[in-house]
Amino acid sequence: MADPQHLFLHGSISKALLKLGIPIILINILQSAYQLTDAFWVGRLGAEQVAAVSVSMPVTFLVIAIGSGLAMAGAILSAQYMGAGQQDKVNHVAAQTMLMVTITATILGLIGYMLSPYFLTLLGVEDQVFGDALKFMHVSFIGVVFVFIYAMFQALMRGIGQTKVPLYIVSGTVLLNFVLDPLLIFGFGVMGAALATLITQSLAAAIGVWVFLRGRHGIQLKLSSFKPDWQYMKQAFFLGAPGSVELSARAFGLIIMSFLVASFGTHTIASYGVGSNILQMVMIPAMGLSMAVSTLVGQNMGARNPQRAAQITRLASLWGLLGLTIVGVVAYLFAEYLVAFFIPDDESVIAGGAEFIRVMCLTWGGIGVQLCVVAAFRASGNMLNAMVVSLLSQCVIQFPAAYILSKHTSLGPQGIWYSFAITNVLVAIITYLWFAAGRWQRTQLTKEDKDIAKVTQETLIEEGNH
């Protein structure tokens, strides 16, 4: 059996992207089944309950995003150390990142739980939605620590190129969630959806920690490894801080958009919620591709091969552009059927959701380009670049366009839908031009042992002679 590290660092780029990307896409499809199962059953309760979940999700996502920079830093460093052949550093990074993420998630979960009613009041949520939204948010914040731990497990495993074990774990927990969802949703209402996710995510987190402690899949954790390393924590903080700002900006942008959407009433919120769910489904293959890019770029930058990292990003961006454009054409043709799957009995929501999809779907290829390039920026250690793209997308382009078009033209809610299309195209162009300039390739995060540098240089010379 061929060594996967040789494929990642020296083999066919297409094969490497497929070897990593397909299991990651399958994992993302299965994970999205959490949201799809929730949306399917909650949709049977009515538009108010769908609105409760739609309003709550951006707030919980904001809290998760704030702490995700640390997880991102750990995944980047583990990939680069793996590419450099420094296994002891991979193990050390994994242990320290798990420690930091657990502490951060616990603190953020407590803060989010206590501030939940104030968030909903600030959003101006209608009375008939408030109670269900608060229950959903409370349970979601209790589960934040488990979401963080398992997300970190996945990110670290992905960083070293191991994707099969997370796939098996997610398969089992999604099946469990599928059974629990209808039982708990019809027993506890909207809160049941969050309870089902809490149970399954806590189980996934426990299995992930157990896999690391056993040490048979590329990372070995020992209890002694969790002694705080302040030097690493400082590096991870400064590397991860722009990542937290980037994801927080995206989450904050979603919250501001929720304010704007809420001003048009419950049916517009429901249309936006269903359209957003479909957009999340569409992004699954693009996210899988971008995560494969992240692993391959990280490992090749660690192996001091930035030219191959750039080739990987270019090919993946082309795949993302073509693939999501084709998916967009299909979505355009079947928009009503897609929305009716979630809310089958509300004609106004079906019409509004279908309109949202048709306005933005033909520009989805731009999302594929943006995600792949941003993944390369992050994996190479250029977190500031990724942060700037996020701020540009949310604060400079999308929200101003949505506000102006919906409030100061005759478009009304349609203006919000058009802001998605405008953002997808403009951000893709700007991001790719920045990538093509090439300065991101000069960043070096990991210290290289002399013997590793020598071996890497000899390998590259030998390849060049063939």
N, C-alpha and C positions, 0 to 999 in steps of 0.2 A: 504493500500500500504506500502510495507517494506521501512524502512528508508535506503536510499542509503549509508549514512555514516556508518551504521552498517555493510552493505555488504562489503564496502571497507576496514573496519578495522577488522572485525571479521568473515565475511561470507566466502562462497566458493570462492577460488581464481580464478578458471576458470570462474565462473559466473561474478565476478567483472571485469576480463579482457575483457570478451565479452560485458558486459554492457557499459563499457567505450570505448572499442576498435572499436566496430561496427560503432557507430555514428562518431567517429574520422576518420575511414577509409572512410566512405561515404563523410565526409567533404573533406578529402584529394583527393578523386576521383573527386569530383566536382571542387575543386580548380585546380587540374591538367587539368581539361577541359579548363581552361584559356589557358594554354600552348598548349594543344592538338588542340584547335580550331585555335589558332594563327598559329601553325605549319602546320595544314591542309590547311589553306587558303594561307599562305605565300608560301608553297610548290608549289601551283599553279602558282606563279609568276616566279619561277625558282631557280636554284642552287645558284646563286649569292645572292639572297634575303635570302635564308635559311642560307647561310654562314654569312650574315650581322647580323642576329639574334643570331646565334651560337657564334660569336665573342663577341657580346655585352653583353650577359647574364652573363658570369663570372665576368665582371667588375662591373656591377650593383649589383651582388650578393655580391661582396667584400665590397662595401659601406654599404649594408644592414647588412652584417655580423659584421662589426665593432661596430655598435650600438646595436646588438642583445643581447649582454651579459647582459645589463641592464634589458631587457625584460625577459631574462632567470632567472635572480636573482629574479625578482618580482613573476614569476610563481612558482618558488621553494618555496619561503617564504610564498606565499599565500596557497600553498598546505600543508606546514608543520603547519601553524597556524590553518588551517581548521581541520587538524588531531588532533591538540591540543585543539580544541574547542574554540579558541579565535577569535570570529567574528569581534570584533572591530579592531583587528590587521589586519585581512584580508582586511577590507575596507581601512584602512590606507595605507597598502602596495599597494593596487590597485591604489589609487589616486596618490601617490608619483611616482609610476612606470609610469603611464600615463603621468605625468608632465615631467619626465626626458626623456622618449622616444620621446615625441613630440619635445622637444627642440633639442635633439640629432639628430633626423631625419631631421629636418629643416636645421641644420648646414651641415650635411653630404650630403644632397640632393643638396645644393648650391655648395659645393666643387666639388661633382661629376659632376654637370652640367658644371662647368667652366673647369674642367680638361678632359672632354670627348675626345676632339680632340687629346690631348696629349697621352691619353691611347691608342687610335687607331693607332696613329703614332708609338708608342712604340711597339705595337703588330705587326707592319709591314703589316697591312691590305692592300690588293690590291686595286688599284684605283677604279675599278668597284664596289667594296663592300663598300668603305669608306663612301660615301654620305648617303646611306641608314642606315648604322650602326650608324652614328653620329645622325641622326634624331631619330632613335629608342632609343638611349641612352639618349638624351636630354629629351624626353617625359617621359622615365622611371624614371629619376632622379627627375623630377617635382612631380611624383607620389609617391616618396619614403616615404614621411611623412604619406600619407594615408595607404600605405602598413604596415608601422610600427604600426600605431594606431590600425588598425584592427587585426594585428597579436598579439598585446598586449592584446586586448580584448579577442581573442580566447584563448591565453595562460592562462590568469587569470581565465576565465570561466572553462577551462580544469583543472586547478589546484584545483578548489573547486568541481570538478566532474560534472559540468553542461555542457553538450555537445549538447543538443537539439536546443537551441536558435541559436548558431553559425551555425548549420546545416540548419536551416530555412533561415537564412540570406544568406549563401553561395548559396543555391539552387536558390534563386531569382536573385542574381547578376550574376550567371553563365548563366542563361537563357537570361538575358539582354545582356551579353557579346556575347552569341551565335548569337543574332540578330544584334548587332552592328559590329561584326568583319568583315563579308563580305562587309558590306556597307562602312566601314571606310578604310579597306585594299585596296579595289578596287577604293576608292576615293583618298586616300593619300599614297598608297604603303605600305611599311614596317612600316612606322610611324603610320599607322592606327591601327595596332595591339596594339601598346603601348597606343594610344589614347583610344581605347576601354577598355583596362585594367585600365587606369587612371580614366575614368568615373565610372566604376563599383566599383573599390576599394574605391574611395572617398565616394560613396554612402554607402558602407558597413561600413566604418569607422564612418560615421555620425550616422548610426543606432546603432552601438555598443556603442558609447558614450551615446546616448539617453537611451539605455537599462540600463546602469550603473546608470544614473541620476534618473531613475524611481525606481530602487532598488528592483525589484520584483523577481530577479533570483539569490539570494545568495550574491550579492555585491551591496552596497549602496554608491554612491558617492555624496558628497555635494560640492558646490563651495568652502566652507571654508576648505575642505580637501586638496585643492591644494596649501595651504600655504607650502612653502618649509621646509622640515624637514631634516636639514643637517646631523643629526646623522644617520637617515635611509639611506640617499644618500651615506654616507661614507661606510656603511655596504654593500649596494647594489653594489657600485663601486668595492670594493675589492672582493665581491662574484662573480660579473659578469665579471670582467676583464679577468680571464682565459677563460670564455666562449666566449668573443669577440675574444681573441687570437685563440681559437680553431676553431671557424667558419671562421675567417679571414684566418687561415692557410689552411682550406679546399678550400676557395674561391681563395686564392693566388695559391694553387696547381692547380686549374682549369685553372687559367690564364697562368701559366707556361706550362701546358699541351697544351693550345691553341697556344702558341708560337711554340711548337714542332709540333703540328698537322699542323699549318699554313705553316711550312717549306716544307710540301709535296703537297701543292696546294689546290685549291678551292674544287675539288671533294673529297679529303680526309677530308677537313673541313666539307663538307656536310654529308659525311658518319659518321663522328664522331658526328655531331650535331643530326642526326636522331637516331643513336645508343644511344646517351645520353638521348634523349627524351624517348626512350623505357625503358632504365634503370630507369628513373624517374618514369615511370608508374609502373614498377615492385616493386619499393621501397615503393609505396603507402601503401600496407598492412603492410609492415614491419615498416614504420614510424608510422602508426596508432597504431600498437601493442606497439612500443617503447614509444609513448606518453601516452598510458594507463599505462604502467609500471611506467613512470615518476610520474603520478598523484598518483598511489597506493603506490609507494615507498615513495614519499614525505609525504603523509598523515600518513603512518605507522611509518615513522621516527619521524614525529611530535608527534605521539601518543606513542613514545618510545617503538616501537616493531620492532627492526631491524631483528629479526629472520624471521618474516613474510615477511618483505621487500626482504630478500634473497630468500625465497621460491617463491615469485612472479617473481623475475628475472630469476630464474632457469627454471620455467615452460614456461615463455614467450620466453626465448632463445631457448628452445626445439621446440616450435611452429614455431618460426622464421626460424630455421634451416630446419625443414621438409617442411614447407610451401613454402619457396622460392626455395628449391631444386626441388620440383614438378613443380613450375612455370618455372624454368630454363629448365627442360626437354621439356616442351611444347614449349617454345621459340626456343629451338634448332630445333625442328621439323618444325616450321612454320616461320623461320627467314626471308625468302624472302618476304613472304606475309606481315609481320609486317612492313618492310622497305618500301614496295611498297605503303602502305597506305599513307605514308607521301610524297614520291616523286615517283609518278607512272610512269613517262616517261623517267627516266634516268637510264639506265641499269648499268652503272659503279658505280653509287651511291648505287643502290640496292645491287649489288654484294659486294661492300665494307662494307656497313652497316650490311648485313647478316653475313659476315665474322667476324666483330666486335662482334656481338651478340653471334655467335656460340663459339667463343674463350672464352668468359667470363661467359656465362649463367649458366654453370653447377657448378659454384662456388658461385652463388647468396645466397645460404644458409648461407655462412659466413657473408654476410651483415646483415642478420637477427639477428645472434648472437651478432655481434658487436654493432648494434643499441640498442638492449635491455640492454646490459651491460652498455654502455655509458649513457643511460637514467637513469639507477640506480645510477651511479656515480654522475651525475648532481643533481638528485633529493635528494640525501643524503647530498649534499653540497660539494662533492669532485670534484669540477670543475677542479682542477689541473690534476686529473687523466684523465678526458675527454680531456683536452688540450694536454696532453702528447700522448694519443692515436691518436689524430688528426695529431700532428706533426710527429709522427712515421709513420703514414700511408702515408701522403703526401710527406714529405721531405726525409725520410730515406728509404722508400720502393718503393712507386709508381713512382715518377719522375725519380730517378736514374735507376730503372729497365726499364722504358719506353725509356729513353735516350740511355742507353747502347744497348738495344735490337733493337731499330729502327735505330740507327746511326752507330753502330759498329758490327752488324751482317747482314746476308743476308735477315733478316725478313722485313726490311723496315717498312712501316706503321703497319704491323702486330705486330711488337714489342710493339707498344703502346697498342694494344688490349690485348696482353699477360700480360702486366703490371697490368691490372685490375684483371685478374684471380689470379695472384701471390699475390697481395695486399689483396684481399678478404679472401684468405685462411690463410695467415700468421697473419694478424691483428686479425682475429677471434680467433685464437689459443692463441695469446699473451694476448688479452683482457680478455678472459674467465679465463685464469690461474690467472691473476691479481685479478679478481673478486673473484675467489675461495679462495684466500689467506685471505679474510675477513676483512682486516683492514679498508675498507671504511665504515663499520657499526658503527664505534666508533664516527663519526662526529656528533656534535649537534649544530644546528644553532639557534634554538628558545629557549627563556627563558620560563620556565614552571611554571605556577602558582601552588602554593602548593595544592589547592583544585583540580585542574585538574590532577595533578600527583597522588593524592590520589585516585580519581575516576578511572583513567586509571589502577593503580596498583590493585585496588579491582576487576575491570572487568577481568583482566588477571588471577587473583587468582581464581575467580569464574569459568572462562572458563576451567582452569586447573583441577578443581574439578569435572567437568562433564565427 
